[in-house]
Amino acid sequence: MLDRPDPSAIADRAPVASAPRRGRSRVDPRIPASSPPGEDDVLRLVGQVYDASIGGEAWETVVTGLRDLLRSESAALFSAGHGVPAGAVHVEDDPRVIRPYYDHYHRISPLTPLVSQLPSRSAFTHQMVVPEAVYTRSEFYNDWLRPQGKHSSLNWLDAGDGSNRSYLCLWRQRWQPAWEPAALRVVGAVGLHLARALEIRRRLAAPGAPRSAAAAADLLAPQERACLAGVARGASSKQIARQLGLSMHTVDAYLASTRRKLKAASRSEAVAMALSVGLIDG
């Protein structure tokens, strides 16, 4: 029998919304952003996503960056599914309310039965999938969300079936503005890269993935490494061909070969794997 947490205990220990946050100054969240996130900010965040794919400690930077970019109160990335604590990253969530979430509340969220039915790579607010009246009358909302001051969520789902898909959630409080269409577009765009980065991480952790530069070097020829280094610098096949004195067809063939040898699904994944073992310089 599942023990139900005491909601009053959560209310007692939930952080006060107006309390200052440790080591971080913030603008008043009740003042809406004057403009949507800029392209440079989004591109910088995408770069951090790929950095995180080859270094687990950087995922908190990604989640924090998204929270700040979209002016949310808190955020979490569940890399193994929204009810699985292993590998999850929480930003600005009170640690004392995280355990009750995994033990009980995530199972009774009005969104939980819908998650497995939504299309892959969906970006959505809670209002888009659950009627507001149903949401605000739920035990999940009144016993877990409301005592923390949380209200509106913006979510993203990775590919796959069932409830074990990677899941991103950003929260705003009641006095913050509703999620703007621009915020949905940003989460959708970043989500494409987030999905690739999470897949890169899974492949790097899989048995048989290269564990050292020496092991990878045995797989790749010098010209293959040179072409991959060009991709890492952001060069196109045409530019790499000009730099190396090769035809563009030959460059594409070398890059296809590196993907096969490294078991990578894309050029970006091959670059991330090569960077992770020091085979090429970033």
N, C-alpha and C positions, 0 to 999 in steps of 0.2 A: 504494500500500500504506500503510495507516494505521500510523504509528509508535506503538507501545505505550509509554506512560510507564513509567518505572522506579518500581515501588511503594516501593522502599527510599528513594528520594529524597523521596517524599511522607511516609513515616514519619519521616524525619530532620527534615523541616521543619514537620511538623504541630505545632500548639500543644499544650502539655501541658495536660491537662484541669484540673489544679489551679492552673495559673498565673493570677495576677491579670490581669484584663482592663483594657485601657487606658481610664482616665477613667471607670470605672463600678464601683460597689460592688454586689455581689450577695449575696442570701441563699444559704445552702447549698442547692444543688439537690437534695441527697439527702433533704431534709426536705419531705414532700409539702405542698401547699397546704392550709390549714386549711378553706378554703371555696371554692366555685366562683366564677368571676368575677361581679361584681355587675352589675345592669342599667345602673347609671350608667356603669360602666367601658366596657361594650359600646357604649352610646349615644355616649359620647365618642369611641370609636374609629370608629364609623360616621360621625360628623361629620368626622373627619380623613380618612376615605376620600373623601368628597365634596370636601373642600378639595384633596386631591391630584389630583382629576380636572381641576382648572383650574390646577394649578401643579405641574409635574413634580418639583420639588425636594422636595415633601412626601411622596413615596412611601416614602422611607426612614423617615419618622416613622410611617407606617402599619405597615410591616413590623416596625419596632422595637416599636411598641405591641402588636402581636399576639404577638410573641415574649415580651415581658414579662408580658402578661396571661395567657398560657398556660404560662408557666414553661418555655419551651424554651431550648435551648442556643444555637441559631442559627436563621436563617430566610432564605428567599429567595423573591422574586416574579419569575417569568419572564413578562413581559407579552406576549411573542411566541412562547411555546412553551418547554418546559423544556430544549431544547437550543440555544437562541438567546441569545447574550450581549447583543445589542442591546436596550437598555431594561431589562435585568435589574437587580434590586436585591438585594444580598447584605448581611446583617447578621450580624456576628461570624463570618464565614467568613474563614479565612486566605487572603489574595490569591494566595499561591503555590500553592494547591491548586485554585483556581477554573479556571485555564487547562486543566489536565489533565482536568477534568470535561468541559469543552466539546469538547476534542480527542478524547476517547476514552471516558471512563467513563460518561457519560450514555447512550451507545449500548448498553452492555452491562448496564445496570441491569435486574434482574428485573422492575421495574415498567414499563419502557419499552414492551414489546410490548402491555401491557394498557391503557395510557393511552388509546389511540385507541378502545378498545372500551367504556370506562366511560361511563355516562350523563352528560349535561351537569349542571354544578353539583354534582358528587359531592364529598362530604367523606369521607375514608377514611384509616385507618392502613395501614401496609404489611402488617401481620398479617392484615388483612381481605381482601387480594387475593393474597398470596403465602405459601405455607407457610413457617414460620419456618426449617425445616431447609434448604429451597432457598435462602432469603434469606441465611442465614449461611454457606453453602458457596460462594456466588457470588464471582467475581473482584471484582465491584463492591464487595461488602461487605468482603472481606479485604484488598484492595489500596488501596481509597480511603476507605471509611468508617471501618473499624476503627482505622487509624493515627491518625485525628483524634479518636477517642473517641466518635464518633457511633454511634447504634444505631437508635433507633425514630423513624419519621417519621409526621407527620400532614399530610395533603395535601388540596388543593382544586383542582378543575378547572373552568374556565369552559365556556361553551357552545361548540359547534362540532364539527367532525369532524377526525380525524387527530391528529397530535402537535404541531400548531402552536397549540393552545389555550393561553390564559393558565393559569399553573400556580403554585400557592403550596405551599411545603414548609417545615415546621417540624421541627426535630430535637431529640431528647432523647438524653442519654448513657446508658450502660449502667446506671449506678447511680441514675438518676432513675426515678420511678414510671412505670408504663404510662399511656398516654393515657386520661383519664377520659371517660365518656360526655358530661359537661358540656363538655369541650374540643371534642368533635366537634360538639355543638350550637352552640357559639359560632362555630366556623369555618363551619358551614353557614349560620348567620344572617348573619354578616358577609359571607360569600361572595355572598349575594344583592345586597348593596349594592356589593361590590367589582366584581361583574360589570357593574352599571350604571355605576359610575364609570369603568371601563376603556372601556366603550362611549362614554361622554361624551368621554373623552380622544381616542378614535379619531375621533369626529365633529368635534370641534374642530380636529383636525389635517387633516381631509379638505378637498380643494379645494372652494371655495364657502362654507366656514364663515365667519361674520362675523368680521372681523379688528379692528374698531374700534367704539367706541360710536356714532360717527357713522353707520357702515354699518348697524348694528343699529337705530338710531333711525329710519332711513329705512324700515325694515320695520314697526316696531311703533307703533301709535297710543298716545297718552298713557294712555288707560284700560287698554289691554293691559299697558303697563309697570306701572301702578299695581296691577293684579291680580297680576302676576308678583312684584312687591315684597312683596305680602301673603303669597304662598306662601313666599317666602324668609324671612319672619319666623315661619313656622310656623302661619299662620292657615288656617282651613278656608274653603271657599267661602262658607258661611253667615256667618262672621265678616267676610270681605272685603266681602260684599254689604252688611252692616250699616254697615261703616266708610265705604264709598263711596256709599251711598244707591242701590244697584242691587239688582235681583232676583238670586237665586242662579243662576237659569237664565242671566241675562246674564253673570254672572261666569264660569260654566263655558264659555260661548260664547267669551268673550274669551281664556280660558286655552287653549282648543282652538285658537283662531286663532294664538296665540303659538307653540304647538308646531308647527303647520304651517309658519309663516313661518320659524322657526328650524331646521326639520327635526329637531326633537327628538322622541324616542320617549315621553317622559314629562314631567310637570311638573318633577320634580327635575332632569332633564337641561336643560330650558329655563331653569330658574333658574341652573344652573351655567354655561351658555353666556352668559346675560346678565351674571352676575357677572364672568365672565372678561374681558369687554370694558368693564366699568365702566358698564353700562347701568342697573343698579340697585345699591343699596348693600346690603352684607351685614348 
